[in-house]
Amino acid sequence: MTAPNYRASILPGQRVRAVLVWIVGATTLCRVVDPIVADYQHEVGQHTRRGSRLKRMMLSARWGWALVAALLLDALTRPYSAGERRALAHVWKHAAVGCGLMMVFVMSFTGVPLTTATRAIEFFVLLTPSQLAVAIPFGVLLGALAAQRSFLPSRRPVVAMSLASAVVVCCLVTVVYPRANQAWRVLLYESLAGSKGPSPTMGPSEMSFSELRQAEAATAATGVDARMQSRYRVERQRRLALTATCVVFGCVGMAFAGTWMARTFTRRLMLGAGAATAYYALSILGSRVATYPQTGWVAAVWLPPMAFSMLAMAAELLRRRAELRACVKDG
């Protein structure tokens, strides 16, 4: 007689709970996440006995939306403690320093025709949105690296900073950045030509989301230039990936905060500069490769966020394992 073959099963929602335990903290996990997970497991058990697969998929989608909405409401409505307010000010201070340093670094490589002082100011003002879209994620990374374990009572200030920065970058790349780029090109053309003339044709970087979608549809209808169609598609995905960079850099900073690599400001600055250089180099390379129609453009554009997200998860798991070993050794 053979022994019965039992297979271990994971309850619904446990994988999501395991990921959220190091993002939101134990207090928020017990107060917000666990009740929603328990309700989801109860409803899944009822639909498993009776119900179609479509109903279970709709239940999972509804549960995910309820979880995200509950976490956002908790983050917005729950008052900050005194320690969290101090930590928030500390994190934002380092983020502002990092953003300013990146702005100075990027602006130093930007050449503009300095005809008059007024025209030079106009050039720099029009370049500010595109430079801010690159500098803000670096500021998030430096601010998250400054969140020492002994000083930060929870991860909530870093999460709030990452989400707020993502909203600002999203507004920049979707609304301000394309118009400012086109105005900068017109101003540059007038400065070089010495007189007003026809406005230069808008490229993918100067188009809004709706204009990119319309241009992509028009190019696909003609079927003449497949590479130009890929450029329109890649530009839209590149802006979305740039928005996600704030959240990704926040996760990377939280994973490395408090380690020996982030104990001093110089180490944090070197670590942040190295990570940002590698990230933006991969992003530029992926955007160039993705313009070819034969390339998997989604994987090429979203490769840096996915790679750095896996790096953050691996670093967090290694840190937790080291802390567990230290507790076992001391205990």
Secondary structure, DSSP 8 states (H G I E B T S, - for coil): -----------TTHHHHHHHTTTT-HHHIIIIIHHHHHHHHHHHHHHHHS--HHHHHHHHHHHHHHHHHHHHHHHHHS---HHHHHHHHHHHHHHHHHHHHHHHHHHHT-----SSHHHHHHHHHHHHHHHHHHHHHHHHHHHHHT--TTT-S-SHHHHHHHHHHHHHHHHIIIIIHHHHHHHHHHHHHHHHHSS--------GGG--HHHHHHHHHHHHHHTS-HHHHHHHHHHHHHHHHHHHHHHHHHHHHHHHTTSGGGSSHHHHHHHHHHHHHHHHHHHHHHHHHHTSTTS-HHHHHSHHHHHHHHHHHHHHHHHHHHHHHHHHHH-
